[in-house]
């Protein structure tokens, strides 16, 4: 009898454990599902405002911006990030992504709907072609980009996450 009661309690406990572990998506704000947002363990570079993540691969070299900002103003979306040694400003790289007429999620072609600029040592090199793909999840704007500059610099695997203010 003791073995039967023990077996039933063990099975009941295991069942309760499994049920309690599958209770759906967990977000810090459960009324807003951010399961499609960038994972901070994958994109760990956050900035003082905690609202913008920005990274890219430049000619095969992975760079995460140590400073980034974004703005969604007057119908346009602008995201800027700076990477490189913080103590040597002349060695820093800045990427500026701009979509002039931002219409929400979609694919924006560089030089038609958007632009990318690579700046190094004070010289700005504009995109010659490329794309920006944007998705939105509530107040998060998540995007990827890649472009080739006029001088042949390849910016690939670019990604950004921007948390808009609530409106």
N, C-alpha and C positions, 0 to 999 in steps of 0.2 A: 504494500500500500504506500509506503514511504517513497519507493522508487517511482510509482505512478504519479504521485503528487509532485515530486521533484521534477520529473520529465515534463509534466504539464506546465509547471511554473517556468521552467527553462524555455520551453517553446513559446509561451506567452510573452516572456521577457524579450526574446529574440524578435518576435513579431512586432512588439511595441517599439523596439529600437529601430527596426527597419522602417516602420511607418513614420516615426518621428523624424527620421533623417531624410525623408522625401517629401518635405512640405513646401516645395516650390522654390521660386527664385528668391534669393535674399538680396536686398539692397538696403543701404543705410536709410534711404527714404522709401519705405515700402509702398507708398501711394504713387511713386514714379518709378517705372521699370527702366533701369539703366543697364540691362543685361547686354545690350548691343554696344555699349560704350567701350572705349579703350580700357583695357585692363591695366591698372597701375603697376602690376608686376611685369608686364610686357613693355610698357612705355613709362618707365619710372621717373623721368625727368620732369619734375614740377617746379614751378617758379614762385616767387614771393606772393603773387596774388592767388596761386593755386588753381588758376583757371585755364591755362593754356599749356599744351604739350606740343613740341615741335621737333622733328628729327628728319634726317635725310641721309642718302649716300651720295657723296660727291666724288666722281671719278674712282669709285671702288672703296672710298674711305667713309666709314660710318661716322656721322656727327650728330650729337644731340645738343640742341641749343641750351645754353646756360641762362639765356634771357629770351623771353618771347612775349608777344602781346598780340591781341586780335581786336578788331572792331567791326561791327556791323552797323554802318552809318550811311544815311542817304542812299539806301538801296545797294550799297557796295559792301563787299566783304574783303578785309585786308588782314593778313596774318604775316607777322615778321618775326624771325628768329635769328639769334646771333650765337655762333659757336666758335670755338678756338680757345687759345690760352687767355684767361682773363687778365693776366699780368702784362700781356703783350698785345695791345689793341691793334697794332699794325698787322698782326698775324690772324686776326679774327675774320670770319666769314659771315656774311649776312645774307639770308634768303628772304625775299619779300614776294608773297603771293597775293595777287589782287584779282578779284572778280568785280568788274565795274557795275554790272546790273545783276546782282545776286537774286535769283528767283527760287531759292530753296534747293532741295536735293536734285542732283543730276550730274551730267558730265559736261564740263566746260572746256572748250578748246582754247589753248593759249593763242594769243594774238587775234582771236575773234571775240571771245567772251571774257577772257582773262589774260593775265600776264605773270611772268615770273622774272625776278631779277636776282642775279648773283653778284654780290659786291665783295671785293677783296682788295686790300691795300688802297682803298679809295676809288678803285675802278669798278664801275657798274657795267655788267654784261647782261643784256636783256635776252629773254627767251626767243629762240627762233621758231620753235614749235614744241608741243607737248600737250598734256591734258591735266585737268584737275577734276577729281571725282568726289562729290560731296554727298554725305548722308546726314540725316538729322534724327536725333532721338530725344524728343521733348525739348529740353533747352541745351542739348549738346549738339555741336556741329562737328562732324568727324569727316576728315578728308584724306585723300591720298593724291600725290602729284608726281609728275616726272616731266622733265623738259631738257632740251639741249639748248645751250646758249649760242649766240652768234659766233663765239670763238671756239666752240666745240666742247665746252665743259658739259659733262653728263650728270644731271641731278636725277637720281632714281630712288625708288623706295621711300619717297618722301611721305610723311604722315603728320597730321596735326589733329588735335582735339581742342575744341574751344567751348567753354561753358558760357552761354549767353546769360545776360541778366534776365530776370523774370519780368515779363511785361503783360 
